Structures are given as C-alpha cells and as structure tokens.
Amino acid sequence: MREIGHFIGGKAVKGSSGRLGDIFDPNTGEVQAKVALAKHSEVEHAIANAESAQPAWGATNPQRRARVMFKFLELIQKEHDSLAKLLSSEHGKTFPDAKGDIQRGIEVVEFACGIPHLLKGDYTEGAGPGIDLYSVRQPLGVVAGITPFNFPAMIPLWKCAPAIACGNAFVLKPSERDPSVPMRIAELFMEAGLPAGILNVVNGDKEAVDTLLSDARVKAIGFVGSTAIAEYIYTTGCANGKRVQCFGGAKNHMIVMPDADMDQAVDALIGAGYGSAGERCMAISVAVPVGNKTADILVEKLIPRVENLKIGPSTDPQADYGPMVTRAHLDKVKDYVALGVKEGAKLLVDGRNLKLQGYEDGFFLGGCLFDEVKPSMRIYKEEIFGPVLSVVRAADYNSAVKLVNDHEYGNGAAIFTRDGDAAREFASRIKIGMVGVNVPIPVPMAFNSFGGWKRSLFGDHHMHGPEGVRFYTKLKTITARWPTGIRAGAEFIMPTMR
C-alpha cells in the first residue's frame, strides 16, 4: 500500500515515528494509502532546514524570487488536471470542483508573482535638516501554516505562495486526510527552482502542531479549521511570542428579500449550500427569507431542487457533489440532522438514507433541508459542514439583519434583492467580514484579502492580498543623516525634526 512521508530539505523522506494515519477513498470507504504522522524531532528537522535556507532566500532580490513563482505557475498550470484527479480521489470532490480548488490557489500564486511591487517602502527626502526617512518590509524568517482537508490545494497555496515570495521559508502541516496534493506542490516548487529547505511539508497531528507552536524558530503561524482549534492555536502561539493568524468556523447567512429574483436566489442557495457536499467555510448554510410569503415561495421552490440533487462518485462528471471526506465526518453530519429533528425543526428533505449502487460503503449523504429553524437550536448555532440547509424565517428586514449580527460567527453573508438602497445599507450595517450582494459566496479575488469577523477569525490580518504581505513581513523604518560639515553639537531633547 502506498505510504506518504514528508518533504524536508528539498526531497521526500519516509516517516520515522512508526505512527500512520489512514487515507480513505471516500467513494468506496476503503483505505487507499497510509500517511506518516510526524514526531517532534521530524518537525524540528524541517524547521532546522527552513532556518538554514531562509537567509540566502531572504537576501535574494524580489524579482528573482518572483521568477521562481512564475516558473511554478507555469508548472502547476500544466498539471492542473492531474492534480485535480489526485485531489478528487482523496477528498471526494467532483473533478470540476477539484479544478476550481486548484484554480483559486493558482490565482494567489499569480498575485505572488507581483509581490515585489508591494514590498516597496515609503521614502521621505528632507524629513529634517539633512535627514532622509524611509521604510522597508523584510521577511520574518521561518513561518508555518496548518491547513484543512476541505481545500487541500487552495489554502496551502494561499499561505505558502505569499510567504515564500516575501522571502520567508515555510513549513506546511496539511491535513492528514488528503496530503498528496500538498506534497506534489512542494515537488513542483523544487522543479521551479526554489532552493531546498524553503518549502517543507510535514504530515501529522497534534504532536506536529504543538511542535510548530512551541519552537522559537517559527516566527509566525497561520491556521484554517474549526473555531475550537483556531482559538487554541491562537492563544498558544501568542503566548509563545509568535505572530498568529487563525481562521475558524462559519455560519453563513443569505437574506432573501421579498423583491428578490426568486429563481436566482434558489439557484444560489442550491450551489452555495450543497456544492462540495457543504464542506466549505464559505458555504451558505442558513437561508433567511424576509416575511412568511417570501419564505413559503422559497421553500416551495427549494424542495424539488434539493430532492433532485445528483449525488455520485467524484469520478461522475454529472454529479452535483460527491462523498464526504471520511465516515466519521459523515456520521457527525447525520447526527446533526437527527438533532435538528429532535429540536423541533421541520425536516422537509432527508438525505440520510441515500445509497448508491456499487458504492454502498462510500461516504455519501443526500441533501437535507430544514424549515422553521430557530436561533436557539444547535443546528443553527453550530457549524455543520455538510449538505444541510436551514431556513430561518424573519418577520422583516431588521430582524434578519439582527439575526446575522447576533451570531457568534462572522465569516460571510449575502443579500438577494433588487433594491439598491437595501443592498447598500446591508453592506454597511452587517457585522461580517465578507459580504455578497446577489453573490452567494463572496470570496475575494487574490488581489484583495480573505477573512471574517468575530469568532471566525483570531488575529489582526486577513489572508492573501495586501493583508497577506503585511502578515508575512515586518516593517523597518530608517532615519538617515550623512555628514554635511555642519555640527549642531550634542542634543539632549527628544528629536522633533524642527
């Protein structure tokens, strides 16, 4: 059986801990490979390689670093389809969805090719008598990223590409559930000319994470995953003096106004709620129709669409979505559906009994639709991370906005309306990090920055775009004066440049 180790010092290495994790084929439920789970010393070895390689890379001029990015971009574009097939085989996404995962990662690589422009500082000539003032942005050194199973290409690229382009060395700890694509990404970076040790991949679990958090050589760490772990990594990393950026859970709402194009709204909810089996931090999991008439129309249109979703193996080109990533996650989502029924929500479509001929042991779940979900219910409060859409009816617009603003998560929200005034007021008033107006999944493009509010984000910086550059660099300001033949003597007061 295939065994995946680590990528350290520019080459693939076997794991030495003796601990292995299972990598499943989500379509069949069978174990298709094993992944080594790194021990403390293996992670330290990766950090040591990164620390040794970083000074020379950081001293390489930004244009030359960008040339490596351009070459990597060329290579990953050539392997787009093969990477998508590999990703799909471990995660369970359909092939087109897997291609989208990789494409959104590629777009951040494209942005990273232009980072030399963003590394330029400010310059003030004559800030004082014979004094010039200028600033530069310099790399932090060794930085690390801990990335989730649901985007095994996109999120690693969102983190490592800007960090490396800024002159840092990077240690990546991807999800142990689908690690093959991150390993291949490291190989492609080497083919592109990246020096050995600048990108290292260690597969593992909490032992690997805690090593990254405690090692003083790691200056910054980023994470994407559940809120509980995000908070743990943030507090532990900060306590150890690191710069930390952690993205947690989400409960994304879509408000549907009475004047909305209802067919467009339904299309948006079906795609954003059930795409990728709902395993997206930006999935719409709560529909908020304003007024009972709007709600009745919306639900009437949603029911047949959810019932007719085509669920199939990830290899099926006609499938709307494929299996979930593991049986444990499938069971967790099913438990949430049972909880919703127990809490008194109306389960209008129940996909729990879905069985596919020839794939009876796969991790498949049909679409589920709840109506009359209340804010007090756990299925509303907690992130389900599966193909489950909850309808929460709002009496009026203000009630809908309050519902969104009162939730502990603040990742994304959308409004569907024809009223420009309502849309503008919503965008200004809503306490959410990413907002869509007639756009259900408002993920910013690479040249902007991604991030939520409230308990969806721990830290001060968003991901990629200008915020990503600031996160992976430190600002240095230089005040310079050269001898001019004029001596003012010793000065004992605070300099004022007067």
C-alpha positions as CSV (number, residue, x, y, z in Angstrom):
1,M,0.0,0.0,0.0
2,R,1.2,3.5,-0.8
3,E,2.8,5.3,2.1
4,I,3.2,9.1,2.2
5,G,6.0,10.6,4.3
6,H,7.2,14.2,4.5
7,F,9.0,16.7,2.2
8,I,12.0,18.1,4.0
9,G,15.2,19.8,2.7
10,G,14.1,19.6,-0.9
11,K,13.2,15.9,-1.1
12,A,10.6,13.3,0.0
13,V,11.6,11.5,3.2
14,K,10.0,8.5,4.9
15,G,8.4,9.0,8.2
16,S,10.2,7.5,11.3
17,S,7.6,7.8,14.0
18,G,6.0,4.5,13.4
19,R,2.6,6.1,13.6
20,L,0.4,6.1,10.4
21,G,-2.9,7.5,9.5
22,D,-5.5,6.2,7.0
23,I,-6.2,7.9,3.8
24,F,-9.6,6.8,2.5
25,D,-11.2,6.6,-0.9
26,P,-14.4,8.4,0.0
27,N,-16.2,6.8,-2.9
28,T,-15.8,3.3,-1.6
29,G,-14.9,3.7,2.0
30,E,-11.7,1.7,1.5
31,V,-8.2,2.7,2.8
32,Q,-6.2,3.7,-0.3
33,A,-3.0,4.8,1.4
34,K,-1.2,5.5,4.7
35,V,0.3,8.8,5.8
36,A,3.2,9.1,8.3
37,L,2.4,11.2,11.4
38,A,5.4,13.2,12.3
39,K,7.1,13.1,15.7
40,H,8.6,16.0,17.4
41,S,12.1,15.5,16.1
42,E,10.9,15.2,12.5
43,V,9.2,18.6,12.7
44,E,12.3,20.1,14.3
45,H,14.3,18.7,11.4
46,A,12.0,20.5,8.9
47,I,12.3,23.8,10.9
48,A,16.1,23.4,11.0
49,N,16.2,23.1,7.2
50,A,14.0,26.1,6.8
51,E,16.1,28.2,9.2
52,S,19.3,27.2,7.4
53,A,17.9,28.0,3.9
54,Q,16.0,31.2,4.7
55,P,18.8,33.9,5.0
56,A,20.0,33.4,1.4
57,W,16.5,33.3,0.1
58,G,15.5,36.4,2.0
59,A,18.6,38.2,0.6
60,T,17.7,37.2,-3.0
61,N,16.2,40.2,-4.7
62,P,12.4,40.1,-5.0
63,Q,12.5,40.0,-8.8
64,R,14.5,36.8,-8.8
65,R,12.1,35.3,-6.2
66,A,9.2,36.2,-8.5
67,R,10.9,34.4,-11.4
68,V,10.6,31.2,-9.3
69,M,6.9,32.0,-8.8
70,F,6.4,32.5,-12.5
71,K,8.0,29.1,-13.3
72,F,6.0,27.4,-10.6
73,L,2.9,29.0,-12.0
74,E,3.7,27.5,-15.4
75,L,4.3,24.0,-13.9
76,I,1.1,23.9,-11.8
77,Q,-1.0,25.1,-14.8
78,K,0.4,22.2,-16.9
79,E,-0.5,19.7,-14.1
80,H,-4.0,21.3,-13.4
81,D,-5.9,18.2,-14.5
82,S,-3.7,15.6,-12.9
83,L,-3.6,17.5,-9.6
84,A,-7.4,17.8,-9.7
85,K,-7.8,14.0,-10.2
86,L,-5.4,13.4,-7.3
87,L,-7.3,15.8,-5.1
88,S,-10.6,14.4,-6.0
89,S,-9.5,10.8,-5.2
90,E,-8.6,11.7,-1.6
91,H,-11.2,14.4,-0.8
92,G,-14.2,13.2,-2.7
93,K,-14.9,16.5,-4.6
94,T,-16.1,16.1,-8.1
95,F,-13.4,16.7,-10.8
96,P,-14.8,20.2,-11.8
97,D,-14.9,21.2,-8.2
98,A,-11.4,20.0,-7.6
99,K,-10.2,22.0,-10.6
100,G,-11.8,25.1,-9.0
101,D,-10.0,24.4,-5.8
102,I,-6.7,24.4,-7.6
103,Q,-7.6,27.4,-9.8
104,R,-8.3,29.7,-6.7
105,G,-4.9,28.7,-5.4
106,I,-3.3,29.5,-8.7
107,E,-4.8,33.0,-8.6
108,V,-2.9,33.7,-5.4
109,V,0.3,32.4,-7.0
110,E,-0.4,34.9,-9.8
111,F,-0.7,37.6,-7.2
112,A,2.5,36.5,-5.5
113,C,4.4,37.0,-8.8
114,G,3.7,40.7,-8.4
115,I,4.7,41.0,-4.7
116,P,7.9,42.9,-5.5
117,H,5.7,45.9,-6.0
118,L,4.1,45.5,-2.6
119,L,7.4,45.1,-0.8
120,K,8.4,48.7,-1.8
121,G,8.6,51.0,1.2
122,D,8.0,54.7,1.6
123,Y,10.6,57.4,1.3
124,T,10.7,61.0,2.6
125,E,13.5,63.2,1.5
126,G,14.4,66.1,3.9
127,A,12.3,64.8,6.8
128,G,14.6,67.0,8.9
129,P,17.7,69.1,8.4
130,G,19.8,66.8,6.2
131,I,17.8,63.8,7.2
132,D,16.0,61.3,5.0
133,L,13.4,58.8,6.2
134,Y,12.5,55.6,4.5
135,S,10.8,52.2,5.3
136,V,11.3,48.7,4.1
137,R,9.4,45.4,4.5
138,Q,11.6,42.4,5.4
139,P,10.7,38.7,5.8
140,L,10.0,37.3,9.2
141,G,12.2,34.2,8.7
142,V,10.7,30.8,9.2
143,V,6.9,30.7,9.1
144,A,4.4,27.9,9.2
145,G,0.9,27.0,8.0
146,I,-1.7,24.4,9.2
147,T,-4.3,23.8,6.6
148,P,-7.6,21.9,6.4
149,F,-8.9,18.9,4.5
150,N,-11.6,20.8,2.6
151,F,-9.3,22.8,0.3
152,P,-6.0,20.7,0.0
153,A,-4.6,22.8,-2.8
154,M,-6.2,26.3,-2.4
155,I,-5.4,27.0,1.3
156,P,-1.8,25.7,1.2
157,L,-1.2,27.9,-1.8
158,W,-2.9,30.9,-0.2
159,K,-0.5,30.6,2.7
160,C,2.8,29.4,1.2
161,A,2.9,31.4,-2.0
162,P,2.8,34.9,-0.5
163,A,5.1,33.9,2.4
164,I,7.8,32.5,0.1
165,A,7.5,35.4,-2.4
166,C,8.1,37.7,0.6
167,G,11.4,35.9,1.3
168,N,10.4,33.6,4.1
169,A,10.9,29.8,4.5
170,F,7.7,27.9,5.0
171,V,6.8,24.7,7.0
172,L,3.4,23.4,5.9
173,K,1.4,21.0,8.0
174,P,-1.5,20.0,5.7
175,S,-4.5,17.8,6.7
176,E,-3.6,14.2,7.2
177,R,-6.8,13.2,5.4
178,D,-5.7,14.3,1.9
179,P,-2.0,15.1,1.9
180,S,-0.9,14.1,-1.6
181,V,-1.6,17.4,-3.4
182,P,0.4,19.4,-0.9
183,M,3.3,17.0,-1.3
184,R,3.1,17.4,-5.1
185,I,3.0,21.2,-4.8
186,A,6.3,21.0,-2.9
187,E,7.9,18.9,-5.7
188,L,6.7,21.4,-8.3
189,F,8.2,24.3,-6.3
190,M,11.6,22.4,-6.4
191,E,11.2,21.9,-10.2
192,A,10.6,25.7,-10.5
193,G,14.0,26.4,-8.9
194,L,13.0,27.0,-5.2
195,P,16.1,26.4,-3.0
196,A,15.9,23.2,-0.9
197,G,14.5,23.9,2.6
198,I,12.4,26.9,1.7
199,L,9.2,24.8,1.5
200,N,8.9,21.8,3.8
201,V,5.8,19.6,4.3
202,V,5.3,17.6,7.5
203,N,2.3,15.4,7.8
204,G,1.0,14.8,11.2
205,D,-1.5,15.5,14.0
206,K,-1.4,17.4,17.3
207,E,2.2,16.5,18.1
208,A,3.3,18.2,14.9
209,V,1.1,21.2,15.5
210,D,2.4,21.6,19.1
211,T,6.0,21.5,17.9
212,L,5.4,24.3,15.5
213,L,3.6,26.3,18.2
214,S,6.4,25.9,20.7
215,D,9.5,26.2,18.6
216,A,11.0,29.7,18.9
217,R,12.5,29.5,15.4
218,V,9.0,29.7,13.9
219,K,8.1,33.4,13.9
220,A,4.6,33.3,12.5
221,I,1.9,30.6,12.1
222,G,-1.4,30.5,10.2
223,F,-4.3,28.1,10.6
224,V,-7.6,27.3,8.9
225,G,-10.1,25.0,10.6
226,S,-12.6,24.7,13.4
227,T,-13.0,27.6,15.9
228,A,-12.1,25.5,18.9
229,I,-8.7,24.6,17.4
230,A,-8.2,28.1,15.9
231,E,-8.6,29.6,19.4
232,Y,-6.2,27.0,20.9
233,I,-3.5,27.7,18.2
234,Y,-4.0,31.5,18.5
235,T,-3.7,31.6,22.3
236,T,-0.8,29.1,22.4
237,G,1.1,30.8,19.5
238,C,0.6,34.3,21.0
239,A,1.8,33.0,24.4
240,N,5.0,31.8,22.7
241,G,5.6,35.2,21.1
242,K,4.5,34.4,17.6
243,R,2.5,36.3,15.1
244,V,-0.7,34.3,14.6
245,Q,-3.5,34.3,12.1
246,C,-6.3,31.7,12.7
247,F,-9.5,31.2,10.6
248,G,-12.2,29.4,12.4
249,G,-15.8,28.3,11.9
250,A,-18.6,29.9,10.0
251,K,-22.4,30.1,9.8
252,N,-23.0,32.0,6.6
253,H,-26.5,33.5,6.1
254,M,-28.2,34.5,2.9
255,I,-31.1,37.0,3.3
256,V,-33.7,36.8,0.7
257,M,-35.8,39.9,0.3
258,P,-39.4,39.9,-1.0
259,D,-38.3,41.7,-4.2
260,A,-35.5,39.2,-5.0
261,D,-35.4,37.2,-8.2
262,M,-36.6,34.0,-6.5
263,D,-35.3,31.7,-9.2
264,Q,-31.9,33.3,-9.0
265,A,-32.0,33.1,-5.2
266,V,-32.8,29.3,-5.3
267,D,-30.0,28.7,-7.8
268,A,-27.6,30.5,-5.5
269,L,-28.8,28.5,-2.4
270,I,-28.5,25.2,-4.2
271,G,-25.0,25.8,-5.4
272,A,-23.7,27.6,-2.3
273,G,-25.4,25.3,0.2
274,Y,-24.8,21.9,-1.4
275,G,-21.7,22.3,-3.6
276,S,-18.7,20.3,-2.4
277,A,-21.1,18.5,0.0
278,G,-21.3,21.6,2.1
279,E,-17.7,21.2,3.2
280,R,-16.8,24.8,2.6
281,C,-16.2,27.5,5.2
282,M,-18.0,29.9,2.9
283,A,-20.9,27.6,2.2
284,I,-24.4,29.2,2.7
285,S,-25.9,27.1,5.5
286,V,-28.7,29.4,6.5
287,A,-31.4,31.0,4.3
288,V,-33.2,33.9,5.8
289,P,-36.4,34.8,3.8
290,V,-38.0,38.0,4.9
291,G,-41.7,37.6,5.5
292,N,-43.7,34.4,5.5
293,K,-44.9,34.8,1.9
294,T,-41.3,35.0,0.8
295,A,-40.4,32.0,2.9
296,D,-43.3,29.9,1.5
297,I,-42.3,30.7,-2.1
298,L,-38.7,30.0,-1.4
299,V,-39.3,26.7,0.4
300,E,-41.7,25.5,-2.3
301,K,-39.0,26.1,-4.9
302,L,-36.2,24.6,-2.8
303,I,-37.8,21.3,-2.0
304,P,-37.8,19.7,-5.5
305,R,-34.3,21.1,-6.3
306,V,-32.9,19.5,-3.1
307,E,-34.7,16.2,-3.8
308,N,-33.3,16.1,-7.3
309,L,-29.7,16.8,-6.5
310,K,-27.5,14.3,-8.3
311,I,-25.0,12.8,-5.8
312,G,-22.4,10.4,-7.2
313,P,-18.8,9.3,-7.0
314,S,-16.2,12.0,-7.5
315,T,-15.5,10.5,-10.9
316,D,-19.0,11.1,-12.2
317,P,-19.0,14.1,-14.5
318,Q,-22.7,14.6,-14.0
319,A,-22.7,14.6,-10.2
320,D,-23.6,17.8,-8.4
321,Y,-21.4,16.8,-5.5
322,G,-19.6,13.7,-4.3
323,P,-19.0,11.9,-1.0
324,M,-17.9,13.4,2.3
325,V,-14.3,13.1,3.3
326,T,-14.5,10.4,6.0
327,R,-17.1,8.1,7.6
328,A,-16.5,9.9,10.9
329,H,-17.5,13.2,9.3
330,L,-20.4,11.7,7.6
331,D,-21.7,10.3,10.9
332,K,-21.2,13.7,12.6
333,V,-23.3,15.4,10.0
334,K,-26.0,12.8,10.2
335,D,-26.1,13.3,14.0
336,Y,-26.7,17.0,13.4
337,V,-29.7,16.1,11.2
338,A,-31.1,13.9,13.9
339,L,-30.5,16.6,16.4
340,G,-32.4,19.1,14.3
341,V,-35.4,16.8,14.2
342,K,-35.2,16.4,18.0
343,E,-35.0,20.1,18.5
344,G,-38.3,20.6,16.6
345,A,-37.1,21.9,13.2
346,K,-39.1,20.6,10.2
347,L,-37.0,18.3,8.1
348,L,-38.5,18.8,4.6
349,V,-35.9,16.7,2.7
350,D,-34.0,13.9,4.4
351,G,-30.9,12.6,2.6
352,R,-29.6,10.3,5.3
353,N,-30.8,7.1,3.6
354,L,-29.0,7.7,0.3
355,K,-27.3,4.6,-1.0
356,L,-25.5,4.4,-4.4
357,Q,-25.4,1.1,-6.2
358,G,-21.8,-0.1,-6.3
359,Y,-20.8,2.5,-3.7
360,E,-22.8,1.3,-0.7
361,D,-19.8,1.8,1.6
362,G,-18.9,5.3,0.3
363,F,-19.4,8.3,2.5
364,F,-22.4,9.7,0.7
365,L,-25.2,11.9,2.2
366,G,-28.1,13.3,0.2
367,G,-29.2,16.9,0.5
368,C,-31.1,17.8,3.7
369,L,-33.4,20.8,4.1
370,F,-34.8,22.2,7.3
371,D,-37.6,24.8,7.7
372,E,-38.7,26.8,10.8
373,V,-35.2,26.6,12.4
374,K,-35.0,28.8,15.5
375,P,-31.9,30.7,16.7
376,S,-32.0,28.8,19.9
377,M,-31.3,25.5,18.1
378,R,-27.9,23.9,18.0
379,I,-28.3,23.2,14.3
380,Y,-28.4,27.0,13.9
381,K,-25.7,27.9,16.3
382,E,-23.1,25.4,15.3
383,E,-21.3,24.8,12.0
384,I,-22.5,21.5,10.5
385,F,-20.1,21.4,7.5
386,G,-22.3,19.2,5.4
387,P,-25.1,19.3,2.7
388,V,-27.6,20.7,5.2
389,L,-29.5,24.0,4.6
390,S,-31.6,25.6,7.3
391,V,-34.4,28.1,6.7
392,V,-34.8,30.6,9.4
393,R,-37.8,32.9,8.8
394,A,-37.5,36.6,9.6
395,A,-40.5,38.8,10.1
396,D,-38.8,41.8,8.5
397,Y,-35.5,43.2,7.2
398,N,-34.3,44.5,10.6
399,S,-35.0,41.1,12.2
400,A,-33.0,39.4,9.5
401,V,-30.0,41.8,10.0
402,K,-30.1,41.3,13.8
403,L,-30.1,37.5,13.3
404,V,-26.9,37.7,11.3
405,N,-25.2,40.3,13.6
406,D,-26.1,38.3,16.7
407,H,-24.4,35.1,15.6
408,E,-21.0,34.4,17.0
409,Y,-19.5,33.7,13.6
410,G,-18.9,36.4,11.1
411,N,-17.3,34.9,8.0
412,G,-19.6,35.6,5.1
413,A,-23.2,36.8,4.4
414,A,-25.2,37.7,1.4
415,I,-28.4,39.5,0.5
416,F,-30.5,38.9,-2.6
417,T,-32.6,41.9,-3.6
418,R,-33.4,44.2,-6.5
419,D,-33.3,47.2,-4.1
420,G,-30.0,49.1,-4.3
421,D,-30.8,51.1,-1.2
422,A,-31.4,47.9,0.9
423,A,-28.3,46.3,-0.5
424,R,-26.1,49.3,0.3
425,E,-27.5,49.6,3.8
426,F,-26.9,45.9,4.4
427,A,-23.3,46.0,3.2
428,S,-22.6,48.9,5.6
429,R,-24.5,47.7,8.6
430,I,-23.8,43.9,8.6
431,K,-21.1,42.8,11.1
432,I,-19.4,40.3,8.7
433,G,-16.0,40.1,7.1
434,M,-17.1,39.2,3.5
435,V,-20.4,40.4,2.1
436,G,-22.2,39.4,-1.1
437,V,-24.9,41.4,-2.9
438,N,-26.7,38.9,-5.2
439,V,-23.5,36.9,-4.9
440,P,-23.8,33.8,-2.6
441,I,-20.2,33.0,-1.9
442,P,-18.3,36.3,-1.7
443,V,-14.8,35.0,-1.6
444,P,-12.5,38.0,-2.6
445,M,-10.1,37.7,-5.5
446,A,-6.4,37.2,-4.9
447,F,-5.6,40.9,-5.0
448,N,-8.0,41.6,-2.1
449,S,-7.8,39.8,1.2
450,F,-9.9,37.0,2.7
451,G,-11.2,36.9,6.3
452,G,-14.1,37.0,8.6
453,W,-15.1,38.8,11.8
454,K,-16.0,37.8,15.4
455,R,-15.1,34.1,16.2
456,S,-14.4,33.3,12.6
457,L,-11.0,35.0,12.8
458,F,-8.4,35.2,15.5
459,G,-5.7,37.7,14.8
460,D,-5.3,41.1,13.1
461,H,-4.6,40.1,9.5
462,H,-6.7,38.6,6.7
463,M,-5.3,36.1,4.2
464,H,-3.6,36.8,0.9
465,G,-3.7,40.1,-1.0
466,P,-2.1,43.2,0.7
467,E,-3.0,41.8,4.2
468,G,-1.1,38.6,3.5
469,V,2.0,40.6,2.6
470,R,1.8,42.6,5.8
471,F,1.4,39.4,7.8
472,Y,4.5,37.7,6.3
473,T,6.8,40.8,6.6
474,K,7.9,43.2,9.3
475,L,8.2,46.9,8.9
476,K,11.6,48.6,9.4
477,T,11.9,52.4,9.3
478,I,15.4,54.0,8.8
479,T,16.2,57.6,9.6
480,A,19.5,58.6,7.9
481,R,21.7,61.7,8.0
482,W,25.1,62.0,6.3
483,P,27.8,64.4,7.4
484,T,27.5,67.8,5.8
485,G,30.2,69.8,7.6
486,I,27.6,71.3,9.9
487,R,27.8,70.2,13.6
488,A,25.0,71.0,15.9
489,G,26.6,69.5,19.0
490,A,25.0,67.1,21.4
491,E,21.3,67.2,21.7
492,F,19.6,66.1,24.9
493,I,15.9,66.6,24.0
494,M,13.6,64.4,22.0
495,P,14.3,64.9,18.3
496,T,11.5,66.9,16.6
497,M,12.9,67.5,13.1
498,R,12.4,71.3,13.6
